[in-house]
Amino acid sequence: MLLARRRTFGAKRDIATGSNPVFVAIGDLNGDGRSDVVAVNSNSNSASVLLGDSNGTFGAKTDYGTGEPQFHCIGGSERGRETGTGGGEQLLQ
C-alpha cells in the first residue's frame, strides 16, 4: 500500500563551510543520535563540522585544520555504541 502522506523537502538552505569544499559526509559524529555534517575544504586546508540540532537544523560550523595533503575519510565503530563508551563516526586525517 502506498503512503497517503506526501513527503517533500523544505526550502533550500545554504550552509557556510570553509573555502572550496570538495567532500561532504553526514553522520553522527558526536554520538548524540543526531545527523551531523562534515565538509573537507580544499583551499582553506580545513574540515568544517556542523553538529545537528534537535530541530533538524545545524549549529554554527567549527573548522579544524587538516594541513596538506588532505585525506577524505570518515570512519566509525559500532563497538563503542555496544559498550556505551561513545563510538560513532570520527573524522580521520
Backbone hydrogen bonds, N-H to C=O, Kabsch-Sander energy under -0.5 kcal/mol:
donor,donor_aa,acceptor,acceptor_aa,energy
8,T,6,R,-0.5
22,V,40,V,-3.1
23,F,40,V,-1.0
25,A,38,V,-2.4
27,G,36,D,-2.1
29,L,27,G,-1.5
36,D,27,G,-2.5
37,V,50,L,-2.6
38,V,25,A,-2.4
39,A,48,S,-2.4
40,V,23,F,-2.7
41,N,39,A,-0.6
41,N,46,S,-3.4
42,S,20,N,-2.5
42,S,40,V,-0.6
43,N,19,S,-1.1
44,S,19,S,-1.1
45,N,41,N,-0.5
45,N,42,S,-0.8
46,S,41,N,-1.5
47,A,64,Y,-2.4
48,S,39,A,-2.9
49,V,47,A,-0.5
49,V,62,T,-2.6
50,L,37,V,-3.0
51,L,49,V,-0.5
53,D,57,T,-3.4
56,G,53,D,-1.3
59,G,51,L,-2.9
62,T,49,V,-2.1
64,Y,47,A,-2.4
66,T,45,N,-2.5
67,G,45,N,-1.0
73,C,71,F,-0.9
73,C,92,L,-0.6
75,G,90,Q,-2.1
77,S,88,G,-0.7
82,E,78,E,-2.1
83,T,79,R,-2.0
84,G,80,G,-0.9
85,T,80,G,-1.6
86,G,80,G,-0.8
87,G,85,T,-0.8
88,G,77,S,-1.6
89,E,28,D,-1.2
90,Q,75,G,-3.2
92,L,73,C,-1.9
92,L,90,Q,-0.5
